[in-house]
Every structure is written in structure tokens, then in C-alpha cells.
């Protein structure tokens, strides 16, 4: 049993952990952007602008 395997796994974990947090942050930003775009949709001629009746 060589002790190099444990160090390489720790190094891989230290490399993957910030990548995982960056991926979570990116997903959070995309979700916030999509929710804001869903809450305030841009006025398009198909939707009739901002004075369209709300869907019940």
C-alpha cells in the first residue's frame, strides 16, 4: 500500500470542490435569471404587451 493514493485523492477532492461550488453558483445564477425572466416577461406582440390579462 503506497501512501500516494491518499494524497492524490485529496488533491482531486481539493480540485473538484471549488469546481462543484462554481457549478452550483452558475446553476443558481441561471435559475435566478430564468425566474426573473419568467416573473417579468418581455412584452412581445404575441403576448399583447404588459396589459394582457393574467392567466388564472
PDB file of N, CA, C, O and CB in Angstrom:
ATOM      1  N   UNK A   1       0.847  -1.202   0.000  1.00  0.00           N
ATOM      2  CA  UNK A   1       0.000   0.000   0.000  1.00  0.00           C
ATOM      3  C   UNK A   1       0.882   1.252   0.000  1.00  0.00           C
ATOM      4  O   UNK A   1       1.588   1.520   0.972  1.00  0.00           O
ATOM      5  CB  UNK A   1      -0.958   0.006   1.236  1.00  0.00           C
ATOM      6  N   UNK A   2       0.839   1.995  -1.066  1.00  0.00           N
ATOM      7  CA  UNK A   2       1.630   3.223  -1.117  1.00  0.00           C
ATOM      8  C   UNK A   2       0.781   4.395  -0.653  1.00  0.00           C
ATOM      9  O   UNK A   2      -0.406   4.455  -0.975  1.00  0.00           O
ATOM     10  CB  UNK A   2       2.171   3.476  -2.545  1.00  0.00           C
ATOM     11  N   UNK A   3       1.360   5.333   0.099  1.00  0.00           N
ATOM     12  CA  UNK A   3       0.581   6.479   0.618  1.00  0.00           C
ATOM     13  C   UNK A   3       0.306   7.533  -0.439  1.00  0.00           C
ATOM     14  O   UNK A   3      -0.286   8.568  -0.134  1.00  0.00           O
ATOM     15  CB  UNK A   3       1.312   7.125   1.780  1.00  0.00           C
ATOM     16  N   UNK A   4       0.723   7.293  -1.678  1.00  0.00           N
ATOM     17  CA  UNK A   4       0.488   8.296  -2.714  1.00  0.00           C
ATOM     18  C   UNK A   4      -0.984   8.351  -3.131  1.00  0.00           C
ATOM     19  O   UNK A   4      -1.474   9.405  -3.538  1.00  0.00           O
ATOM     20  CB  UNK A   4       1.362   8.006  -3.929  1.00  0.00           C
ATOM     21  N   UNK A   5      -1.680   7.233  -3.033  1.00  0.00           N
ATOM     22  CA  UNK A   5      -3.078   7.206  -3.459  1.00  0.00           C
ATOM     23  C   UNK A   5      -3.955   8.134  -2.636  1.00  0.00           C
ATOM     24  O   UNK A   5      -4.852   8.783  -3.173  1.00  0.00           O
ATOM     25  CB  UNK A   5      -3.616   5.800  -3.376  1.00  0.00           C
ATOM     26  N   UNK A   6      -3.699   8.201  -1.324  1.00  0.00           N
ATOM     27  CA  UNK A   6      -4.493   9.074  -0.474  1.00  0.00           C
ATOM     28  C   UNK A   6      -4.246  10.544  -0.809  1.00  0.00           C
ATOM     29  O   UNK A   6      -5.179  11.347  -0.831  1.00  0.00           O
ATOM     30  CB  UNK A   6      -4.179   8.807   0.998  1.00  0.00           C
ATOM     31  N   UNK A   7      -2.992  10.889  -1.069  1.00  0.00           N
ATOM     32  CA  UNK A   7      -2.681  12.282  -1.389  1.00  0.00           C
ATOM     33  C   UNK A   7      -3.286  12.680  -2.739  1.00  0.00           C
ATOM     34  O   UNK A   7      -3.763  13.804  -2.900  1.00  0.00           O
ATOM     35  CB  UNK A   7      -1.157  12.500  -1.404  1.00  0.00           C
ATOM     36  N   UNK A   8      -3.266  11.772  -3.693  1.00  0.00           N
ATOM     37  CA  UNK A   8      -3.845  12.114  -4.995  1.00  0.00           C
ATOM     38  C   UNK A   8      -5.356  12.262  -4.875  1.00  0.00           C
ATOM     39  O   UNK A   8      -5.941  13.114  -5.544  1.00  0.00           O
ATOM     40  CB  UNK A   8      -3.494  11.040  -6.051  1.00  0.00           C
ATOM     41  N   UNK A   9      -6.005  11.447  -4.031  1.00  0.00           N
ATOM     42  CA  UNK A   9      -7.457  11.575  -3.863  1.00  0.00           C
ATOM     43  C   UNK A   9      -7.790  12.893  -3.172  1.00  0.00           C
ATOM     44  O   UNK A   9      -8.781  13.541  -3.508  1.00  0.00           O
ATOM     45  CB  UNK A   9      -8.024  10.381  -3.051  1.00  0.00           C
ATOM     46  N   UNK A  10      -6.956  13.291  -2.200  1.00  0.00           N
ATOM     47  CA  UNK A  10      -7.181  14.575  -1.520  1.00  0.00           C
ATOM     48  C   UNK A  10      -6.968  15.723  -2.510  1.00  0.00           C
ATOM     49  O   UNK A  10      -7.709  16.706  -2.487  1.00  0.00           O
ATOM     50  CB  UNK A  10      -6.229  14.729  -0.290  1.00  0.00           C
ATOM     51  N   UNK A  11      -5.963  15.602  -3.373  1.00  0.00           N
ATOM     52  CA  UNK A  11      -5.719  16.650  -4.362  1.00  0.00           C
ATOM     53  C   UNK A  11      -6.871  16.730  -5.356  1.00  0.00           C
ATOM     54  O   UNK A  11      -7.279  17.826  -5.741  1.00  0.00           O
ATOM     55  CB  UNK A  11      -4.396  16.395  -5.101  1.00  0.00           C
ATOM     56  N   UNK A  12      -7.401  15.582  -5.774  1.00  0.00           N
ATOM     57  CA  UNK A  12      -8.540  15.571  -6.697  1.00  0.00           C
ATOM     58  C   UNK A  12      -9.762  16.178  -6.018  1.00  0.00           C
ATOM     59  O   UNK A  12     -10.527  16.914  -6.642  1.00  0.00           O
ATOM     60  CB  UNK A  12      -8.849  14.129  -7.176  1.00  0.00           C
ATOM     61  N   UNK A  13      -9.939  15.864  -4.733  1.00  0.00           N
ATOM     62  CA  UNK A  13     -11.070  16.439  -3.991  1.00  0.00           C
ATOM     63  C   UNK A  13     -10.911  17.948  -3.881  1.00  0.00           C
ATOM     64  O   UNK A  13     -11.884  18.684  -4.046  1.00  0.00           O
ATOM     65  CB  UNK A  13     -11.183  15.809  -2.582  1.00  0.00           C
ATOM     66  N   UNK A  14      -9.696  18.420  -3.604  1.00  0.00           N
ATOM     67  CA  UNK A  14      -9.480  19.864  -3.489  1.00  0.00           C
ATOM     68  C   UNK A  14      -9.646  20.557  -4.829  1.00  0.00           C
ATOM     69  O   UNK A  14      -9.953  21.748  -4.875  1.00  0.00           O
ATOM     70  CB  UNK A  14      -8.094  20.153  -2.926  1.00  0.00           C
ATOM     71  N   UNK A  15      -9.449  19.831  -5.920  1.00  0.00           N
ATOM     72  CA  UNK A  15      -9.658  20.426  -7.233  1.00  0.00           C
ATOM     73  C   UNK A  15     -11.128  20.393  -7.630  1.00  0.00           C
ATOM     74  O   UNK A  15     -11.615  21.303  -8.300  1.00  0.00           O
ATOM     75  CB  UNK A  15      -8.819  19.704  -8.279  1.00  0.00           C
ATOM     76  N   UNK A  16     -11.834  19.344  -7.217  1.00  0.00           N
ATOM     77  CA  UNK A  16     -13.229  19.198  -7.632  1.00  0.00           C
ATOM     78  C   UNK A  16     -14.178  20.016  -6.772  1.00  0.00           C
ATOM     79  O   UNK A  16     -15.250  20.402  -7.237  1.00  0.00           O
ATOM     80  CB  UNK A  16     -13.633  17.744  -7.586  1.00  0.00           C
ATOM     81  N   UNK A  17     -13.805  20.289  -5.522  1.00  0.00           N
ATOM     82  CA  UNK A  17     -14.710  21.014  -4.633  1.00  0.00           C
ATOM     83  C   UNK A  17     -14.973  22.443  -5.110  1.00  0.00           C
ATOM     84  O   UNK A  17     -16.139  22.833  -5.173  1.00  0.00           O
ATOM     85  CB  UNK A  17     -14.141  21.041  -3.229  1.00  0.00           C
ATOM     86  N   UNK A  18     -13.951  23.255  -5.452  1.00  0.00           N
ATOM     87  CA  UNK A  18     -14.255  24.589  -5.995  1.00  0.00           C
ATOM     88  C   UNK A  18     -14.998  24.519  -7.319  1.00  0.00           C
ATOM     89  O   UNK A  18     -15.814  25.392  -7.615  1.00  0.00           O
ATOM     90  CB  UNK A  18     -12.974  25.385  -6.178  1.00  0.00           C
ATOM     91  N   UNK A  19     -14.727  23.489  -8.126  1.00  0.00           N
ATOM     92  CA  UNK A  19     -15.443  23.336  -9.388  1.00  0.00           C
ATOM     93  C   UNK A  19     -16.915  23.040  -9.124  1.00  0.00           C
ATOM     94  O   UNK A  19     -17.792  23.537  -9.831  1.00  0.00           O
ATOM     95  CB  UNK A  19     -14.813  22.215 -10.239  1.00  0.00           C
ATOM     96  N   UNK A  20     -17.180  22.229  -8.104  1.00  0.00           N
ATOM     97  CA  UNK A  20     -18.561  21.912  -7.729  1.00  0.00           C
ATOM     98  C   UNK A  20     -19.286  23.159  -7.224  1.00  0.00           C
ATOM     99  O   UNK A  20     -20.448  23.383  -7.563  1.00  0.00           O
ATOM    100  CB  UNK A  20     -18.588  20.810  -6.653  1.00  0.00           C
ATOM    101  N   UNK A  21     -18.601  23.971  -6.412  1.00  0.00           N
ATOM    102  CA  UNK A  21     -19.222  25.202  -5.915  1.00  0.00           C
ATOM    103  C   UNK A  21     -19.451  26.195  -7.051  1.00  0.00           C
ATOM    104  O   UNK A  21     -20.453  26.909  -7.060  1.00  0.00           O
ATOM    105  CB  UNK A  21     -18.349  25.843  -4.823  1.00  0.00           C
ATOM    106  N   UNK A  22     -18.528  26.240  -8.006  1.00  0.00           N
ATOM    107  CA  UNK A  22     -18.702  27.130  -9.153  1.00  0.00           C
ATOM    108  C   UNK A  22     -19.890  26.678 -10.004  1.00  0.00           C
ATOM    109  O   UNK A  22     -20.640  27.503 -10.527  1.00  0.00           O
ATOM    110  CB  UNK A  22     -17.415  27.171 -10.007  1.00  0.00           C
ATOM    111  N   UNK A  23     -20.052  25.365 -10.136  1.00  0.00           N
ATOM    112  CA  UNK A  23     -21.174  24.840 -10.905  1.00  0.00           C
ATOM    113  C   UNK A  23     -22.495  25.147 -10.209  1.00  0.00           C
ATOM    114  O   UNK A  23     -23.478  25.497 -10.862  1.00  0.00           O
ATOM    115  CB  UNK A  23     -21.021  23.328 -11.114  1.00  0.00           C
ATOM    116  N   UNK A  24     -22.517  25.015  -8.870  1.00  0.00           N
ATOM    117  CA  UNK A  24     -23.728  25.334  -8.107  1.00  0.00           C
ATOM    118  C   UNK A  24     -24.062  26.821  -8.228  1.00  0.00           C
ATOM    119  O   UNK A  24     -25.227  27.192  -8.371  1.00  0.00           O
ATOM    120  CB  UNK A  24     -23.552  24.944  -6.620  1.00  0.00           C
ATOM    121  N   UNK A  25     -23.034  27.670  -8.169  1.00  0.00           N
ATOM    122  CA  UNK A  25     -23.246  29.114  -8.276  1.00  0.00           C
ATOM    123  C   UNK A  25     -23.758  29.475  -9.667  1.00  0.00           C
ATOM    124  O   UNK A  25     -24.632  30.329  -9.808  1.00  0.00           O
ATOM    125  CB  UNK A  25     -21.943  29.879  -7.971  1.00  0.00           C
ATOM    126  N   UNK A  26     -23.205  28.815 -10.706  1.00  0.00           N
ATOM    127  CA  UNK A  26     -23.658  29.070 -12.072  1.00  0.00           C
ATOM    128  C   UNK A  26     -25.115  28.638 -12.238  1.00  0.00           C
ATOM    129  O   UNK A  26     -25.911  29.337 -12.866  1.00  0.00           O
ATOM    130  CB  UNK A  26     -22.758  28.332 -13.088  1.00  0.00           C
ATOM    131  N   UNK A  27     -25.458  27.465 -11.663  1.00  0.00           N
ATOM    132  CA  UNK A  27     -26.843  26.995 -11.756  1.00  0.00           C
ATOM    133  C   UNK A  27     -27.779  27.939 -11.007  1.00  0.00           C
ATOM    134  O   UNK A  27     -28.906  28.174 -11.442  1.00  0.00           O
ATOM    135  CB  UNK A  27     -26.971  25.563 -11.196  1.00  0.00           C
ATOM    136  N   UNK A  28     -27.310  28.481  -9.874  1.00  0.00           N
ATOM    137  CA  UNK A  28     -28.117  29.420  -9.104  1.00  0.00           C
ATOM    138  C   UNK A  28     -28.354  30.707  -9.901  1.00  0.00           C
ATOM    139  O   UNK A  28     -29.462  31.243  -9.903  1.00  0.00           O
ATOM    140  CB  UNK A  28     -27.435  29.738  -7.759  1.00  0.00           C
ATOM    141  N   UNK A  29     -27.316  31.197 -10.573  1.00  0.00           N
ATOM    142  CA  UNK A  29     -27.471  32.413 -11.363  1.00  0.00           C
ATOM    143  C   UNK A  29     -28.409  32.184 -12.537  1.00  0.00           C
ATOM    144  O   UNK A  29     -29.220  33.050 -12.866  1.00  0.00           O
ATOM    145  CB  UNK A  29     -26.114  32.902 -11.862  1.00  0.00           C
ATOM    146  N   UNK A  30     -28.302  31.014 -13.175  1.00  0.00           N
ATOM    147  CA  UNK A  30     -29.189  30.690 -14.302  1.00  0.00           C
ATOM    148  C   UNK A  30     -30.631  30.575 -13.817  1.00  0.00           C
ATOM    149  O   UNK A  30     -31.556  31.033 -14.489  1.00  0.00           O
ATOM    150  CB  UNK A  30     -28.745  29.371 -14.991  1.00  0.00           C
ATOM    151  N   UNK A  31     -30.820  29.960 -12.648  1.00  0.00           N
ATOM    152  CA  UNK A  31     -32.177  29.827 -12.108  1.00  0.00           C
ATOM    153  C   UNK A  31     -32.753  31.201 -11.749  1.00  0.00           C
ATOM    154  O   UNK A  31     -33.932  31.461 -11.989  1.00  0.00           O
ATOM    155  CB  UNK A  31     -32.177  28.907 -10.865  1.00  0.00           C
ATOM    156  N   UNK A  32     -31.926  32.075 -11.177  1.00  0.00           N
ATOM    157  CA  UNK A  32     -32.390  33.418 -10.845  1.00  0.00           C
ATOM    158  C   UNK A  32     -32.735  34.194 -12.121  1.00  0.00           C
ATOM    159  O   UNK A  32     -33.738  34.907 -12.162  1.00  0.00           O
ATOM    160  CB  UNK A  32     -31.319  34.173 -10.026  1.00  0.00           C
ATOM    161  N   UNK A  33     -31.905  34.056 -13.162  1.00  0.00           N
ATOM    162  CA  UNK A  33     -32.165  34.746 -14.424  1.00  0.00           C
ATOM    163  C   UNK A  33     -33.454  34.234 -15.063  1.00  0.00           C
ATOM    164  O   UNK A  33     -34.247  35.014 -15.591  1.00  0.00           O
ATOM    165  CB  UNK A  33     -30.983  34.562 -15.392  1.00  0.00           C
ATOM    166  N   UNK A  34     -33.656  32.917 -15.009  1.00  0.00           N
ATOM    167  CA  UNK A  34     -34.859  32.355 -15.610  1.00  0.00           C
ATOM    168  C   UNK A  34     -36.101  32.729 -14.807  1.00  0.00           C
ATOM    169  O   UNK A  34     -37.164  32.964 -15.383  1.00  0.00           O
ATOM    170  CB  UNK A  34     -34.739  30.837 -15.716  1.00  0.00           C
ATOM    171  N   UNK A  35     -35.973  32.785 -13.471  1.00  0.00           N
ATOM    172  CA  UNK A  35     -37.129  33.140 -12.652  1.00  0.00           C
ATOM    173  C   UNK A  35     -37.489  34.617 -12.859  1.00  0.00           C
ATOM    174  O   UNK A  35     -38.668  34.966 -12.910  1.00  0.00           O
ATOM    175  CB  UNK A  35     -36.844  32.854 -11.155  1.00  0.00           C
ATOM    176  N   UNK A  36     -36.472  35.486 -12.979  1.00  0.00           N
ATOM    177  CA  UNK A  36     -36.725  36.902 -13.228  1.00  0.00           C
ATOM    178  C   UNK A  36     -37.346  37.068 -14.619  1.00  0.00           C
ATOM    179  O   UNK A  36     -38.253  37.881 -14.800  1.00  0.00           O
ATOM    180  CB  UNK A  36     -35.410  37.731 -13.104  1.00  0.00           C
ATOM    181  N   UNK A  37     -36.864  36.306 -15.591  1.00  0.00           N
ATOM    182  CA  UNK A  37     -37.409  36.377 -16.937  1.00  0.00           C
ATOM    183  C   UNK A  37     -38.830  35.820 -16.960  1.00  0.00           C
ATOM    184  O   UNK A  37     -39.648  36.239 -17.780  1.00  0.00           O
ATOM    185  CB  UNK A  37     -36.513  35.610 -17.925  1.00  0.00           C
ATOM    186  N   UNK A  38     -39.129  34.874 -16.060  1.00  0.00           N
ATOM    187  CA  UNK A  38     -40.478  34.310 -16.002  1.00  0.00           C
ATOM    188  C   UNK A  38     -41.430  35.252 -15.264  1.00  0.00           C
ATOM    189  O   UNK A  38     -42.606  35.355 -15.616  1.00  0.00           O
ATOM    190  CB  UNK A  38     -40.456  32.931 -15.315  1.00  0.00           C
ATOM    191  N   UNK A  39     -40.918  35.937 -14.239  1.00  0.00           N
ATOM    192  CA  UNK A  39     -41.773  36.854 -13.484  1.00  0.00           C
ATOM    193  C   UNK A  39     -42.056  38.125 -14.279  1.00  0.00           C
ATOM    194  O   UNK A  39     -43.172  38.643 -14.252  1.00  0.00           O
ATOM    195  CB  UNK A  39     -41.122  37.208 -12.142  1.00  0.00           C
ATOM    196  N   UNK A  40     -41.053  38.619 -14.981  1.00  0.00           N
ATOM    197  CA  UNK A  40     -41.224  39.829 -15.781  1.00  0.00           C
ATOM    198  C   UNK A  40     -40.905  39.501 -17.234  1.00  0.00           C
ATOM    199  O   UNK A  40     -39.793  39.761 -17.693  1.00  0.00           O
ATOM    200  CB  UNK A  40     -40.316  40.987 -15.257  1.00  0.00           C
ATOM    201  N   UNK A  41     -41.864  38.931 -17.964  1.00  0.00           N
ATOM    202  CA  UNK A  41     -41.602  38.571 -19.361  1.00  0.00           C
ATOM    203  C   UNK A  41     -41.519  39.831 -20.228  1.00  0.00           C
ATOM    204  O   UNK A  41     -42.239  40.801 -19.989  1.00  0.00           O
ATOM    205  CB  UNK A  41     -42.705  37.619 -19.896  1.00  0.00           C
ATOM    206  N   UNK A  42     -40.654  39.812 -21.219  1.00  0.00           N
ATOM    207  CA  UNK A  42     -40.559  40.967 -22.106  1.00  0.00           C
ATOM    208  C   UNK A  42     -41.837  41.103 -22.933  1.00  0.00           C
ATOM    209  O   UNK A  42     -42.381  40.092 -23.377  1.00  0.00           O
ATOM    210  CB  UNK A  42     -39.327  40.843 -23.031  1.00  0.00           C
ATOM    211  N   UNK A  43     -42.324  42.311 -23.148  1.00  0.00           N
ATOM    212  CA  UNK A  43     -43.554  42.498 -23.919  1.00  0.00           C
ATOM    213  C   UNK A  43     -43.332  42.145 -25.383  1.00  0.00           C
ATOM    214  O   UNK A  43     -42.545  42.787 -26.078  1.00  0.00           O
ATOM    215  CB  UNK A  43     -44.055  43.946 -23.793  1.00  0.00           C
ATOM    216  N   UNK A  44     -44.028  41.132 -25.834  1.00  0.00           N
ATOM    217  CA  UNK A  44     -43.938  40.731 -27.239  1.00  0.00           C
ATOM    218  C   UNK A  44     -45.306  40.928 -27.877  1.00  0.00           C
ATOM    219  O   UNK A  44     -46.318  40.898 -27.176  1.00  0.00           O
ATOM    220  CB  UNK A  44     -43.457  39.242 -27.384  1.00  0.00           C
ATOM    221  N   UNK A  45     -45.358  41.128 -29.178  1.00  0.00           N
ATOM    222  CA  UNK A  45     -46.657  41.319 -29.837  1.00  0.00           C
ATOM    223  C   UNK A  45     -47.557  40.087 -29.702  1.00  0.00           C
ATOM    224  O   UNK A  45     -48.779  40.206 -29.793  1.00  0.00           O
ATOM    225  CB  UNK A  45     -46.451  41.646 -31.317  1.00  0.00           C
ATOM    226  N   UNK A  46     -46.970  38.912 -29.486  1.00  0.00           N
ATOM    227  CA  UNK A  46     -47.787  37.703 -29.341  1.00  0.00           C
ATOM    228  C   UNK A  46     -48.483  37.689 -27.973  1.00  0.00           C
ATOM    229  O   UNK A  46     -49.599  37.183 -27.848  1.00  0.00           O
ATOM    230  CB  UNK A  46     -46.913  36.432 -29.514  1.00  0.00           C
ATOM    231  N   UNK A  47     -47.823  38.245 -26.952  1.00  0.00           N
ATOM    232  CA  UNK A  47     -48.407  38.250 -25.618  1.00  0.00           C
ATOM    233  C   UNK A  47     -49.312  39.469 -25.401  1.00  0.00           C
ATOM    234  O   UNK A  47     -50.028  39.539 -24.402  1.00  0.00           O
ATOM    235  CB  UNK A  47     -47.303  38.224 -24.565  1.00  0.00           C
ATOM    236  N   UNK A  48     -49.282  40.412 -26.320  1.00  0.00           N
ATOM    237  CA  UNK A  48     -50.143  41.579 -26.194  1.00  0.00           C
ATOM    238  C   UNK A  48     -49.575  42.648 -25.281  1.00  0.00           C
ATOM    239  O   UNK A  48     -50.320  43.502 -24.801  1.00  0.00           O
ATOM    240  CB  UNK A  48     -51.482  41.164 -25.693  1.00  0.00           C
ATOM    241  N   UNK A  49     -48.259  42.622 -25.026  1.00  0.00           N
ATOM    242  CA  UNK A  49     -47.657  43.652 -24.192  1.00  0.00           C
ATOM    243  C   UNK A  49     -47.894  43.396 -22.716  1.00  0.00           C
ATOM    244  O   UNK A  49     -48.142  42.263 -22.304  1.00  0.00           O
ATOM    245  CB  UNK A  49     -48.196  45.009 -24.568  1.00  0.00           C
ATOM    246  N   UNK A  50     -47.816  44.472 -21.909  1.00  0.00           N
ATOM    247  CA  UNK A  50     -47.937  44.334 -20.461  1.00  0.00           C
ATOM    248  C   UNK A  50     -49.389  44.388 -19.992  1.00  0.00           C
ATOM    249  O   UNK A  50     -49.678  44.068 -18.839  1.00  0.00           O
ATOM    250  CB  UNK A  50     -47.137  45.417 -19.771  1.00  0.00           C
ATOM    251  N   UNK A  51     -50.304  44.791 -20.872  1.00  0.00           N
ATOM    252  CA  UNK A  51     -51.700  44.945 -20.441  1.00  0.00           C
ATOM    253  C   UNK A  51     -52.530  43.695 -20.749  1.00  0.00           C
ATOM    254  O   UNK A  51     -53.752  43.774 -20.876  1.00  0.00           O
ATOM    255  CB  UNK A  51     -52.331  46.169 -21.122  1.00  0.00           C
ATOM    256  N   UNK A  52     -51.877  42.562 -20.866  1.00  0.00           N
ATOM    257  CA  UNK A  52     -52.620  41.321 -21.125  1.00  0.00           C
ATOM    258  C   UNK A  52     -53.210  40.797 -19.816  1.00  0.00           C
ATOM    259  O   UNK A  52     -52.625  41.025 -18.757  1.00  0.00           O
ATOM    260  CB  UNK A  52     -51.697  40.242 -21.780  1.00  0.00           C
ATOM    261  N   UNK A  53     -54.326  40.119 -19.854  1.00  0.00           N
ATOM    262  CA  UNK A  53     -54.909  39.561 -18.620  1.00  0.00           C
ATOM    263  C   UNK A  53     -54.045  38.432 -18.074  1.00  0.00           C
ATOM    264  O   UNK A  53     -53.462  37.659 -18.834  1.00  0.00           O
ATOM    265  CB  UNK A  53     -56.341  39.048 -18.878  1.00  0.00           C
ATOM    266  N   UNK A  54     -53.970  38.344 -16.741  1.00  0.00           N
ATOM    267  CA  UNK A  54     -53.162  37.306 -16.110  1.00  0.00           C
ATOM    268  C   UNK A  54     -53.844  35.959 -16.267  1.00  0.00           C
ATOM    269  O   UNK A  54     -55.063  35.838 -16.143  1.00  0.00           O
ATOM    270  CB  UNK A  54     -52.925  37.621 -14.619  1.00  0.00           C
ATOM    271  N   UNK A  55     -53.022  34.942 -16.546  1.00  0.00           N
ATOM    272  CA  UNK A  55     -53.562  33.592 -16.685  1.00  0.00           C
ATOM    273  C   UNK A  55     -53.925  33.045 -15.305  1.00  0.00           C
ATOM    274  O   UNK A  55     -53.090  33.001 -14.401  1.00  0.00           O
ATOM    275  CB  UNK A  55     -52.542  32.658 -17.396  1.00  0.00           C
ATOM    276  N   UNK A  56     -55.160  32.639 -15.163  1.00  0.00           N
ATOM    277  CA  UNK A  56     -55.613  32.131 -13.865  1.00  0.00           C
ATOM    278  C   UNK A  56     -55.383  30.624 -13.767  1.00  0.00           C
ATOM    279  O   UNK A  56     -55.701  30.016 -12.745  1.00  0.00           O
ATOM    280  CB  UNK A  56     -57.104  32.458 -13.647  1.00  0.00           C
TER     281      UNK A  56
END
